């Protein structure tokens, strides 16, 4: 049979673990937000593709995989 102090100690330990897990999740979410913002700024910094000029419409539509 467990005594009251061991139950209280187990409850305190579980609460401490939960607080640590909550803090870790919060840090992870903030890290993911920062990475998403960085990726978005990199994507926005890419130059826009230049359309091909004076080329026939059929060029660039097929890929020769036999060669």
N, CA, C and O atoms as a DFTB+ gen file, in Angstrom:
268 C
 N C O
     1  1       0.842      -1.180       0.000
     2  2       0.000       0.000       0.000
     3  2       0.886       1.242       0.000
     4  3       1.867       1.321       0.740
     5  1       0.526       2.205      -0.839
     6  2       1.321       3.425      -0.957
     7  2       0.918       4.416       0.122
     8  3      -0.251       4.521       0.492
     9  1       1.901       5.129       0.610
    10  2       1.566       6.147       1.587
    11  2       1.320       7.484       0.871
    12  3       1.622       7.618      -0.315
    13  1       0.793       8.430       1.564
    14  2       0.376       9.714       0.988
    15  2       1.563      10.482       0.421
    16  3       1.439      11.130      -0.619
    17  1       2.705      10.419       1.087
    18  2       3.858      11.203       0.615
    19  2       4.369      10.684      -0.727
    20  3       4.804      11.481      -1.559
    21  1       4.328       9.376      -0.961
    22  2       4.790       8.853      -2.245
    23  2       3.823       9.219      -3.368
    24  3       4.244       9.452      -4.501
    25  1       2.530       9.271      -3.056
    26  2       1.540       9.685      -4.048
    27  2       1.729      11.162      -4.388
    28  3       1.668      11.552      -5.554
    29  1       1.953      11.959      -3.383
    30  2       2.169      13.387      -3.604
    31  2       3.458      13.612      -4.391
    32  3       3.505      14.475      -5.267
    33  1       4.488      12.854      -4.091
    34  2       5.749      12.981      -4.825
    35  2       5.590      12.575      -6.282
    36  3       6.147      13.220      -7.172
    37  1       4.838      11.515      -6.532
    38  2       4.600      11.076      -7.905
    39  2       3.790      12.116      -8.666
    40  3       4.066      12.384      -9.835
    41  1       2.805      12.694      -8.020
    42  2       1.980      13.728      -8.665
    43  2       2.820      14.959      -8.998
    44  3       2.669      15.551     -10.067
    45  1       3.700      15.336      -8.081
    46  2       4.569      16.484      -8.327
    47  2       5.525      16.205      -9.477
    48  3       5.754      17.068     -10.324
    49  1       6.076      15.011      -9.507
    50  2       6.993      14.649     -10.592
    51  2       6.276      14.652     -11.929
    52  3       6.833      15.111     -12.926
    53  1       5.059      14.152     -11.969
    54  2       4.292      14.150     -13.217
    55  2       3.977      15.569     -13.672
    56  3       4.025      15.866     -14.866
    57  1       3.657      16.435     -12.733
    58  2       3.348      17.828     -13.060
    59  2       4.593      18.535     -13.602
    60  3       4.501      19.335     -14.533
    61  1       5.748      18.239     -13.020
    62  2       7.006      18.828     -13.488
    63  2       7.327      18.346     -14.896
    64  3       7.756      19.139     -15.734
    65  1       7.128      17.071     -15.169
    66  2       7.362      16.540     -16.503
    67  2       6.428      17.177     -17.514
    68  3       6.846      17.492     -18.628
    69  1       5.175      17.371     -17.147
    70  2       4.206      17.984     -18.052
    71  2       4.595      19.419     -18.351
    72  3       4.474      19.868     -19.490
    73  1       5.063      20.149     -17.339
    74  2       5.487      21.533     -17.560
    75  2       6.679      21.573     -18.508
    76  3       6.752      22.442     -19.377
    77  1       7.605      20.648     -18.351
    78  2       8.759      20.584     -19.250
    79  2       8.352      20.244     -20.668
    80  3       8.895      20.803     -21.621
    81  1       7.403      19.333     -20.822
    82  2       6.910      18.970     -22.150
    83  2       6.186      20.147     -22.791
    84  3       6.345      20.394     -23.987
    85  1       5.398      20.869     -22.016
    86  2       4.701      22.045     -22.546
    87  2       5.695      23.106     -23.019
    88  3       5.500      23.721     -24.068
    89  1       6.748      23.315     -22.253
    90  2       7.768      24.292     -22.643
    91  2       8.476      23.844     -23.921
    92  3       8.756      24.663     -24.796
    93  1       8.763      22.560     -24.027
    94  2       9.432      22.050     -25.225
    95  2       8.554      22.213     -26.459
    96  3       9.057      22.554     -27.529
    97  1       7.265      21.979     -26.332
    98  2       6.344      22.145     -27.458
    99  2       6.261      23.617     -27.861
   100  3       6.221      23.932     -29.050
   101  1       6.236      24.500     -26.898
   102  2       6.188      25.931     -27.194
   103  2       7.439      26.371     -27.943
   104  3       7.346      27.123     -28.913
   105  1       8.595      25.916     -27.509
   106  2       9.841      26.261     -28.191
   107  2       9.852      25.679     -29.602
   108  3      10.291      26.345     -30.539
   109  1       9.383      24.468     -29.763
   110  2       9.317      23.848     -31.083
   111  2       8.405      24.633     -32.014
   112  3       8.756      24.864     -33.171
   113  1       7.252      25.041     -31.533
   114  2       6.323      25.825     -32.366
   115  2       6.947      27.148     -32.790
   116  3       6.813      27.556     -33.943
   117  1       7.625      27.815     -31.872
   118  2       8.275      29.085     -32.222
   119  2       9.379      28.858     -33.240
   120  3       9.550      29.662     -34.156
   121  1      10.131      27.776     -33.094
   122  2      11.187      27.453     -34.042
   123  2      10.608      27.185     -35.425
   124  3      11.153      27.649     -36.426
   125  1       9.519      26.447     -35.486
   126  2       8.872      26.171     -36.765
   127  2       8.342      27.452     -37.397
   128  3       8.422      27.608     -38.616
   129  1       7.809      28.366     -36.606
   130  2       7.333      29.642     -37.131
   131  2       8.476      30.453     -37.732
   132  3       8.331      31.045     -38.801
   133  1       9.609      30.477     -37.040
   134  2      10.780      31.212     -37.539
   135  2      11.286      30.584     -38.833
   136  3      11.631      31.297     -39.775
   137  1      11.334      29.264     -38.884
   138  2      11.784      28.588     -40.100
   139  2      10.824      28.814     -41.253
   140  3      11.261      28.989     -42.390
   141  1       9.539      28.815     -40.984
   142  2       8.553      29.073     -42.036
   143  2       8.698      30.486     -42.575
   144  3       8.599      30.705     -43.782
   145  1       8.930      31.437     -41.697
   146  2       9.114      32.819     -42.142
   147  2      10.383      32.945     -42.982
   148  3      10.395      33.656     -43.987
   149  1      11.440      32.261     -42.578
   150  2      12.675      32.287     -43.360
   151  2      12.509      31.651     -44.719
   152  3      13.023      32.167     -45.711
   153  1      11.798      30.536     -44.782
   154  2      11.557      29.868     -46.061
   155  2      10.703      30.750     -46.969
   156  3      10.952      30.826     -48.173
   157  1       9.712      31.409     -46.407
   158  2       8.863      32.292     -47.204
   159  2       9.664      33.455     -47.773
   160  3       9.485      33.821     -48.935
   161  1      10.538      34.035     -46.970
   162  2      11.346      35.146     -47.482
   163  2      12.306      34.676     -48.567
   164  3      12.566      35.413     -49.519
   165  1      12.839      33.458     -48.440
   166  2      13.696      32.918     -49.502
   167  2      12.908      32.698     -50.791
   168  3      13.391      33.011     -51.879
   169  1      11.702      32.162     -50.669
   170  2      10.874      31.945     -51.855
   171  2      10.500      33.264     -52.520
   172  3      10.463      33.353     -53.748
   173  1      10.225      34.277     -51.726
   174  2       9.872      35.581     -52.285
   175  2      11.077      36.253     -52.935
   176  3      10.909      37.097     -53.815
   177  1      12.285      35.893     -52.515
   178  2      13.490      36.497     -53.078
   179  2      13.878      35.884     -54.418
   180  3      14.721      36.437     -55.125
   181  1      13.278      34.752     -54.780
   182  2      13.603      34.122     -56.053
   183  2      13.140      35.011     -57.201
   184  3      12.061      35.600     -57.138
   185  1      13.956      35.107     -58.249
   186  2      13.523      35.914     -59.391
   187  2      12.396      35.213     -60.148
   188  3      12.307      33.985     -60.164
   189  1      11.553      36.006     -60.765
   190  2      10.460      35.462     -61.553
   191  2      11.025      34.873     -62.839
   192  3      11.938      35.452     -63.428
   193  1      10.503      33.737     -63.284
   194  2      11.019      33.144     -64.520
   195  2      10.718      34.039     -65.716
   196  3       9.661      34.661     -65.818
   197  1      11.691      34.074     -66.610
   198  2      11.545      34.881     -67.814
   199  2      10.931      33.998     -68.897
   200  3      11.444      32.912     -69.170
   201  1       9.859      34.441     -69.507
   202  2       9.262      33.622     -70.558
   203  2      10.192      33.517     -71.768
   204  3      10.907      34.460     -72.107
   205  1      10.163      32.351     -72.407
   206  2      10.995      32.128     -73.593
   207  2      10.526      33.048     -74.711
   208  3       9.329      33.226     -74.936
   209  1      11.502      33.629     -75.406
   210  2      11.167      34.576     -76.465
   211  2      11.441      33.962     -77.829
   212  3      12.484      33.348     -78.056
   213  1      10.504      34.136     -78.713
   214  2      10.648      33.725     -80.102
   215  2      10.960      32.244     -80.273
   216  3      11.673      31.879     -81.208
   217  1      10.458      31.397     -79.417
   218  2      10.665      29.960     -79.553
   219  2       9.347      29.307     -79.949
   220  3       8.278      29.767     -79.547
   221  1       9.419      28.240     -80.735
   222  2       8.184      27.536     -81.087
   223  2       7.495      26.978     -79.833
   224  3       8.152      26.659     -78.842
   225  1       6.185      26.868     -79.893
   226  2       5.391      26.451     -78.734
   227  2       5.673      25.016     -78.316
   228  3       5.463      24.668     -77.154
   229  1       6.148      24.166     -79.238
   230  2       6.357      22.761     -78.907
   231  2       7.665      22.515     -78.145
   232  3       7.841      21.439     -77.574
   233  1       8.573      23.475     -78.125
   234  2       9.843      23.284     -77.412
   235  2       9.616      23.275     -75.901
   236  3       8.867      24.089     -75.360
   237  1      10.277      22.340     -75.243
   238  2      10.188      22.244     -73.792
   239  2       9.008      21.436     -73.298
   240  3       8.773      21.368     -72.092
   241  1       8.273      20.831     -74.185
   242  2       7.093      20.050     -73.807
   243  2       7.396      18.573     -73.626
   244  3       6.662      17.873     -72.929
   245  1       8.481      18.081     -74.252
   246  2       8.804      16.647     -74.224
   247  2      10.194      16.438     -73.643
   248  3      11.048      17.325     -73.689
   249  1      10.399      15.256     -73.101
   250  2      11.685      14.883     -72.531
   251  2      12.119      13.559     -73.144
   252  3      11.382      12.575     -73.091
   253  1      13.320      13.536     -73.728
   254  2      13.838      12.318     -74.353
   255  2      14.505      11.478     -73.264
   256  3      15.570      11.832     -72.759
   257  1      13.881      10.389     -72.918
   258  2      14.427       9.534     -71.858
   259  2      15.149       8.302     -72.423
   260  3      15.628       7.467     -71.656
   261  1      15.231       8.183     -73.752
   262  2      15.873       7.042     -74.393
   263  2      17.356       7.297     -74.583
   264  3      18.154       6.360     -74.545
   265  1      17.728       8.521     -74.781
   266  2      19.120       8.841     -75.129
   267  2      20.110       8.427     -74.086
   268  3      21.310       8.638     -74.255
